[in-house]
């Protein structure tokens, strides 16, 4: 199935609340950060008051009161020093808090990925998923550790400054009644317009990462077909789309800060003009002391400083709106995976089978990955314990789909599948899958030793079990020749060994479990003919007493199968053993003769 990325709509209004929920999980750090923020800003807000008092002491009509000036100076300095220390401690606390939150978020995301149905990975590119695990979570981390500190600081600074300005001069504060609503409305309108741009940026980056991951995994094929230029051109298109979407988001996001800064500077200019007028009127006696219009030089100075503390955070917030939009968009993409529904829960009365005999029956099975496109039609089959069922047919006939249904990676649209007379939808999934052993055409090895890779499906296997399995898979002698033998470290996906050797190790892995049902998806496709013969002898021993389902393209490997299903266009067009199908002289006979003519 082709992998696609579904369009994503925001979960508006919930992202910030959910991020706060993460913060409350670590409430001691959160409360410590809030306490540091409040105390730091409170002390910073006291500074202008002491400065204003010092200026009034200097401009006193009775002469300079130096003792008052110095007393307020030292108080102001002490407040600023302690405030700076607390601000530093606040930053440290927020960094620790953000680390814990991102660890928890990434852990939840990955844990949910491990329980998602196979259909999710069939419809989402690996690169996009990796982009969410890495880039998107790092984006949220950056906002929590830096921008959130500014927001906590800004809220208290704005409210505290507003209170002190109200105490100093009620007429001057009316200027903000005009400029602040303009700033808020402008920021809200622009933020609403740029939010879709940040969603597009994240989506395009995910698409580019997905394409890059796909191309890098096929580097050898690209070079073999001399498609480097073609692939580069395709990557350039996706790269340009990602860069353009990044530019659009940053460009329009960057417009908010300077615009709000202009409005704040305008309000500061008006304050200085009208404040100066009120001061002159107060000095010449036009405005009587004790009235709301009266103001001293120290009062004007305090008001100007508080107005900067009031408008400064608003301007800072406007400057980081784009970063918050980016973080919220990233969080949406993260939460979308975390909220993705896992495989449907087993039925309450689901049975657990620990040692299935291997009696498998399919009755009138119909299935399609999409409701309107049915892949399998009325498939019926009965495999008795110990029998080998081979499934052959052209590409896209539905062979792998049958395996997906047996393992309950997907559930049938209609019909039934039984294991030991239990309908598999009444069997716990983990129990069902533990009774199967699989060897796939697409080999998968992880970073670790050869021994760890072989024992992946059976942790309790002894070293003697591992050696026996490797000997049966005809890989023991090769492993013994390696410098570290079974402790040889395999690199990512085993790229430091050949494809055939990777296939042999996965076959050895399949020989360890004691399950009575075996699935082989073209398990010898990556080995040469001589090794294939050797493996077939070992596989014959492995398959004894097990119910085996074998997907095969080389018909030489399934001539001894008890039942051969010939599948075409989702229908079983022929069924029987090798000799019976040859006598029918139908599709299977034509396919067999074409391989051996």
Secondary structure, DSSP 8 states (H G I E B T S, - for coil): -----------TTTHHHHHHHHHHHTHHHHHHHHHHHHHHHHHHHHHHHHHHHHHHHHT-TT---HHHHHHHHHHHHHHHHHHHHHHHHHHHHHHHHHHHHHHHHHHHHHHHHTTS-HHHHHSS-HHHHHHIIIIIHHHHHHIIIIIHHHHHHHHHHHHHHHHHHHHH-HHHHTTHHHHHHHHHHHHHHHHHHHHHHHHHHHHHHHHHHHHHHHHHHTHHHHHHTT-HHHHHHHHHHHHHHHHHHHHHHHHHHHHHHHHHHHHHHHHHHHHHHHHHHHHHHHHTTSS-TTSTT---HHHHHHHHHHHHHHHHHHHHHHHTHHHHHHHHHHHHHHHHHHTS--S----TT-B--SS----EEEEEEEE-SBTTB--EEEEEEEE-TT-EEEEE-STTSSHHHHHHHHTTSS--SEEEEEETTEEGGGB-HHHHHHTEEEE-SS----SEEHHHHHGGG-TT--HHHHHHHHHHTT-HHHHHHSTTGGG-EE-GGGTTS-HHHHHHHHHHHHHHS--SEEEEESTTTTS-HHHHHHHHHHHHHHHTTSEEEEE-SSGGGGTT-SEEEEEETTEEEEEE-HHHHHHHTSHHHHHHHHHH-
